[in-house]
Amino acid sequence: MKIKLYCPFCERCIGYSISSDNTGLTKILVKEPKRLRKTQMIHQIKCSKCKSDLFVSMEFTDQIINPEN
């Protein structure tokens, strides 16, 4: 699954989120989150057009509880 990520200020494409299945959730945030979940990663980037600081939140939504079954 390939999703384009856009800057919320200038609507320019800032990158892609590519995953092999539908278990990931990717969001563009304007402010850094105060708390992180265990399955969440935050990456700080700068838009190349408007130079604003953005935060990309990547998170797993569905997790395999018992991979042996």
C-alpha positions in Angstrom: 0.0 0.0 0.0 1.5 3.4 -1.0 0.1 6.6 0.4 1.3 10.1 -0.6 1.9 12.5 2.4 1.2 16.2 1.9 2.2 19.3 3.8 -0.9 20.8 5.6 0.2 24.3 4.9 1.3 24.4 1.2 -0.2 21.1 0.0 3.1 20.0 -1.5 3.9 16.2 -1.5 6.5 15.6 1.1 6.9 11.9 0.7 5.3 8.5 0.6 4.3 5.9 3.1 4.8 2.4 1.8 3.6 -0.7 3.8 3.2 -4.3 2.8 -0.2 -4.6 4.5 -3.0 -2.4 6.0 -1.8 -2.5 9.6 0.0 0.9 9.6 -1.4 4.3 10.2 0.5 7.4 9.0 -0.4 11.0 10.0 1.1 14.4 9.4 1.1 16.5 12.6 1.8 20.2 13.0 2.7 20.0 16.7 4.9 17.4 18.4 2.7 15.0 20.4 3.0 15.2 24.2 2.7 11.4 24.7 3.8 8.5 22.6 2.1 5.1 22.4 4.2 1.9 22.5 3.5 1.3 18.8 4.1 4.8 17.6 7.2 6.4 16.0 7.6 10.2 15.4 9.9 11.6 12.7 10.5 15.4 12.4 10.8 16.8 8.9 10.9 20.2 7.2 8.8 21.0 4.2 11.1 21.9 1.3 8.7 24.5 -0.1 7.3 26.4 2.9 10.1 25.5 5.4 7.6 24.6 8.2 8.5 21.9 10.8 6.2 18.8 10.5 6.0 15.6 12.5 5.2 12.3 10.8 3.5 9.8 13.1 3.7 6.2 12.1 1.8 3.6 14.1 0.8 0.0 14.0 -3.0 -0.5 14.4 -3.4 -4.3 14.3 -0.9 -6.5 16.0 -0.5 -10.2 15.8 -1.1 -11.5 19.3 0.1 -15.1 18.8 2.3 -15.5 15.7 2.5 -19.3 16.1 -1.1 -19.9 15.2 
